[in-house]
Amino acid sequence: MDIQVFLIQVLNSVQYGLLLFLVASGLTLIFGIMGVINLAHGSFYMLGAYAAFVLSSLTGSLFWAISLGTVLAVAFGYLLEWAFFSFLYRRDHLQQVLLTYGLILVFEELRSVAVGDDVHGVPVPAALSASIPLGSTMSYPVYNLFISAACLTVAALLFLLLRRSRLGMMIRAGASNREMTRSLGIDINFVFRIVFALGVALAAFAGMVNAPASSVYPGMGNQVLIVCFVVVVIGGIGSVSGALVAALLIGFIDTFGKVFLPDYSGMLVYLLMAVILVWRPEGLFRQRAV
Amino acid sequence: MSKARRALLLLALLALVALPALTGKFYVELVAKIMIMAVFAMSLDLLVGVTGLVSLGHAAFFGLAGYVLVLAAPDKYAAVSLWTSLPLAVIASALLALVIGALALRTRGVYFIMVTLAFSQMVYFVFHDTRVAGGSDGTYLYTKPQTNIGSWATFDLANSTHFYYAMLVLLIVSFAFLRILLASRFGHALRGIRSNEQRMRALGFNTYAYKLAAFTIAGAIAGLAGYFSAVQFGFVNPEMISWHQSANVLLMVILGGMGNLLGAIVGAFALVLTQDLFSSLTKHWLLLMGGFVIAAVMLLPRGLTGGGLAWKGWLRGVRGG
C-alpha cells in the first residue's frame, strides 16, 4: 500500500468515525441520562438524510438545507420527547425496545409514503465539488474533507456544551444522580427534553452532511443504528468521550478491513466488540459521567 | 391453569387437529408457518419471560439452522435425510448460542440487548458478505429432506398436510419439553434469577452457568424452528437472520404474554395473522404495523394471556422520570 492510498483510507476512517460519533453520542446520552434504549435513533439519521434531499431541492442550496434541517430536527426532537418518549422512562427495557421498534416502522413507512422507496442522490454544492489530486492517478474529494471538518466542529461544540456550560452542568448532574438534581431545583424534565432534542439534531445533522457523499436510501438508518450500538457498547454506556474513541476505532477497523479483507469486513466490527467484551465487559470508558 | 383456560386450550388443540379437514391448502400452510414461529417464540420466552434476559438477536440461531440444512446437502438437488441434517442443524445452533451466550452474558441489562443484536448482525454478515450460500440473494433448496427410516417410508415433508401435522407434533413436543423444564429445579432457578439474581448467587447458584444453559437450550430450539422454516419455504436468505426477524419474535412473546409459553404461541398466532391482515389492506401496511406494535405494548403490557387492558396505568400517566 503506497502512501497516497494509505492517506485516503485514513481520511475515510476519520470521516466515518466522526459521523458514527455524532449518531452514537446522542444514543449514549439518551441512555445515560434518561435510561431509554432508543432503537429509533437510526431513523433520525435517515430522516436527516431525506430532509437534506428534500430541502436542498426546495431551497437549491445544501447549506440552507442543513441549517433549516437542524432547526427542524431540534423542534422535532423536542416534540417527540413530549409526545412519545416521556412515556417510556418508567417502562422496562423490553418495552422500550419494542415501542421504539414500532416507531422505526412508522418512520420508515412515512418516509416511503412521502418520498417513495427509490434511491436518491444529493448534489454536492459547487463550492465544494473540487477534488484534491494525490499523486498521478488518485484524488480526494473536497466535500469529504468538509464532512470531517463539519463533524469535528460539531463534536467540539458538543464537548464545550457538556463540559463548560451551565446546561452541560445540569446534563452531567442529571446523568450522575437524577433525584438529587431534581431536589436541587433543576427542572429535570426540561433537561431530558433538551438532551433528546440535542440527540435527534446530532443524528439528523450527520445524516444531512453525509447525504451528498453517500446516497439516500430506505433502511439506511438501521445499518447505522446497529454499528452505533457497537460504538456505545465499546465506549461504555453514557460516556461521550468513550463514544468518540470507540467511533474512531470502528471507523479505522471498518475502512481498513474493507481494503484488506473485503469479504469479511462486515464482521470485523463485531469481532472487535467480542474481543473488547472478553477484556472489558463494561466498555472502555465505563461510568465516567459524560 | 383455571378450568376455563384448560377447556379453552383443549378446544384450541382440537381445532388445530381438525384444521386440515376443514380448510384448504392456503390455511394449512399458513398455520404450519405460525406453528413454526410459535416454537421459535417459545424458545425466546425461555430467555425473556422466564430468565429475564432480553435478547434481540435470537434470529441468529433460527437462521443458522436453515443454512446448515442447505449446506448439508452435497448438491442442491440431492435430498438429505431428516434424521441426520436436523440434529446437525440443531447442534450447530446450540453451539453458536453457547459461544454468543458465553460472551453476551458477561454483560447485563441494556448492554445485553445491544450485544445480542450486534452478534446476530455479525452472523447476518457472515452469510450476507461471503459466498458460502448465495450471499445476499440466498439459496434455494430444491428437495425436501427425506424422512425414511431404513426402507420404511414414514411421512412426506413435501405434502402440506403431512408437514402440518409434523409441525403440530413439533409444537406439542417443544411445549411439553419446555413445560417440564420449567417445572424442574432448573426452571425454578431460572425464575429465581429473573426475580433476583443477587439472591440466587448468594444462595450458591452459579447464575452465569444457569443463564448460559438457558441461552443454549433456547438457541437449539430456535434452530429447530429455523430448520423447519427453511424446509417449508425451500429457501434461505440472510433475512432469516435479520434483526427484524429478532424483533418480530420478541413482539410475539410480549404480545402473547411472557413467561408461560402459552403466551408465546398465542402471540405467534396474533402477530402473523395481524401482519397478514394488514398487508392485504394496503401497500403501506408497515405503518399500521408500527401503530399496532406501539398500541399493543402500551395497552397490553402483560400480553393477551396476561389479563385485561392497562388503560388505567397508561392514563394515570407514566410520564416523567
Chai-1 contact restraints between the chains, C-beta under 6 A:
chainA,res_idxA,chainB,res_idxB,connection_type,confidence,min_distance_angstrom,max_distance_angstrom,comment,restraint_id
A,I37,B,V110,contact,1.0,0.0,6.0,A-B,restraint_1
A,S86,B,R319,contact,1.0,0.0,6.0,A-B,restraint_2
A,F87,B,V318,contact,1.0,0.0,6.0,A-B,restraint_3
A,F87,B,R319,contact,1.0,0.0,6.0,A-B,restraint_4
A,Y89,B,G321,contact,1.0,0.0,6.0,A-B,restraint_5
A,R90,B,V318,contact,1.0,0.0,6.0,A-B,restraint_6
A,H93,B,V54,contact,1.0,0.0,6.0,A-B,restraint_7
A,H93,B,V110,contact,1.0,0.0,6.0,A-B,restraint_8
A,L94,B,V54,contact,1.0,0.0,6.0,A-B,restraint_9
A,Q95,B,V297,contact,1.0,0.0,6.0,A-B,restraint_10
A,L98,B,I254,contact,1.0,0.0,6.0,A-B,restraint_11
A,L98,B,V297,contact,1.0,0.0,6.0,A-B,restraint_12
A,L99,B,I294,contact,1.0,0.0,6.0,A-B,restraint_13
A,L99,B,V297,contact,1.0,0.0,6.0,A-B,restraint_14
A,Y101,B,A247,contact,1.0,0.0,6.0,A-B,restraint_15
A,G102,B,G290,contact,1.0,0.0,6.0,A-B,restraint_16
A,G102,B,V293,contact,1.0,0.0,6.0,A-B,restraint_17
A,G102,B,I294,contact,1.0,0.0,6.0,A-B,restraint_18
A,L105,B,L286,contact,1.0,0.0,6.0,A-B,restraint_19
A,L105,B,M289,contact,1.0,0.0,6.0,A-B,restraint_20
A,L105,B,G290,contact,1.0,0.0,6.0,A-B,restraint_21
A,V106,B,G290,contact,1.0,0.0,6.0,A-B,restraint_22
A,E109,B,H284,contact,1.0,0.0,6.0,A-B,restraint_23
A,E109,B,L286,contact,1.0,0.0,6.0,A-B,restraint_24
A,E109,B,L287,contact,1.0,0.0,6.0,A-B,restraint_25
A,V113,B,H284,contact,1.0,0.0,6.0,A-B,restraint_26
A,I226,B,Q121,contact,1.0,0.0,6.0,A-B,restraint_27
A,F229,B,M114,contact,1.0,0.0,6.0,A-B,restraint_28
A,F229,B,A118,contact,1.0,0.0,6.0,A-B,restraint_29
A,V230,B,A118,contact,1.0,0.0,6.0,A-B,restraint_30
A,V233,B,M114,contact,1.0,0.0,6.0,A-B,restraint_31
A,V233,B,V115,contact,1.0,0.0,6.0,A-B,restraint_32
A,D263,B,D129,contact,1.0,0.0,6.0,A-B,restraint_33
A,D263,B,T130,contact,1.0,0.0,6.0,A-B,restraint_34
A,G266,B,F125,contact,1.0,0.0,6.0,A-B,restraint_35
A,G266,B,D129,contact,1.0,0.0,6.0,A-B,restraint_36
A,M267,B,M122,contact,1.0,0.0,6.0,A-B,restraint_37
A,M267,B,F125,contact,1.0,0.0,6.0,A-B,restraint_38
A,Y270,B,A118,contact,1.0,0.0,6.0,A-B,restraint_39
A,Y270,B,M122,contact,1.0,0.0,6.0,A-B,restraint_40
A,M273,B,A118,contact,1.0,0.0,6.0,A-B,restraint_41
A,A274,B,L103,contact,1.0,0.0,6.0,A-B,restraint_42
A,L277,B,L103,contact,1.0,0.0,6.0,A-B,restraint_43
A,L277,B,R106,contact,1.0,0.0,6.0,A-B,restraint_44
A,P281,B,R106,contact,1.0,0.0,6.0,A-B,restraint_45
A,P281,B,T107,contact,1.0,0.0,6.0,A-B,restraint_46
